[in-house]
Amino acid sequence: MILVKFGDRGPLVVAFQILINRRRSRKNAIGVDGIFGANTRTAVQQFQRTKHVSDTGNVTEETWPRLIEGSGLTMVDAASVCDPELQDDEDFLRGHGANPIPIKCMDNGVSYVVDKVTARVRLPQSLVLLRIWGHGWVHRPAILMGEDDSLKRAEQVLSAITPKTLPRLRATLLKLRPLFAPLGNVEFRNCLVAKWPEGERMLADLASLLNVPVSAPRYDTLGISWRFEDQVIHPLGKAARAVCTKYPGPRTLASWAKHQYELEQKGRSRVLVR
């Protein structure tokens, strides 16, 4: 349930470049810069041939499980089914081999998702990608989890991450931090989260809290005809102007990639490689 293509950029590409390098000798290692360029595509094709899958040069749902095989790494999806319109997301994810956590209409939805993710990710530092699917809000930044009709109620019952609720949810969300691998990242696929400066600041706070990059769209993902092909499968990092990614501390994509490369060189970011 992953597709990363030539030309993509972002923290997920950094993760793939490191994972590819773990399968190659130091002499043949590719650069880690977070940009899916020609060298990365060639390395992916070579890896695909060794695993007897289609050598498209894209990291596909066929390639992904082979790439993390034996690494101890995992990814988790959580998809809102509170609104019937969003049931398509869960069905589509399941149809492409994912097993998303369904988020039903409930109070304390954020805590519910955190508990379910924690139950799935049994080993610390093994979560490489967490994706949350659901609604945002029209007039201000919100990541809804368990409520789709009323942002006011969602904030009251802590079923949304917003600038208003984040201080109350810090202790809950902090439970996720030990789960992330050093090269991990989060994608919130909720509409309009990063449209406003308050949303960008919230993402920056979340990146610092979780100590991994956090991405979210600036646009209405329900309002585009290519929603599934380019937003459900494709990484959020494709269109830089449409997506906001915040990194822990003052880092950028370039400095995050450099940091991860240095960790890898020191051997500190390897997780249960067998």
Buried (B, 14 or more C-beta within 10 A) or exposed (E): BBBBBBEBBBBBBBBBBBBBBBBEEEEEBBEBBBBBBEBBBEBBBBBBEEBEBEBBBBBBEBBBEBBBEEBBBBBBBBBBBBBEEBBBBBEBBBEBEBEBBBBEBBBBBBBBBBBBBBEBBEBEBBBBBBBBBBBBBEEBBBBBBBBBEBBEEBBEBBBBBBBBBBEEBEEBBEEBEBBBBBBBBBBBBBBBBBBBEBBBBBBBBBBBBBBBBBBBBBBEBBEBEEBBEBBBBBBBBBBEEBBBBBBBEEBEBEEBBBBBBEBBEEEEBBBEEE
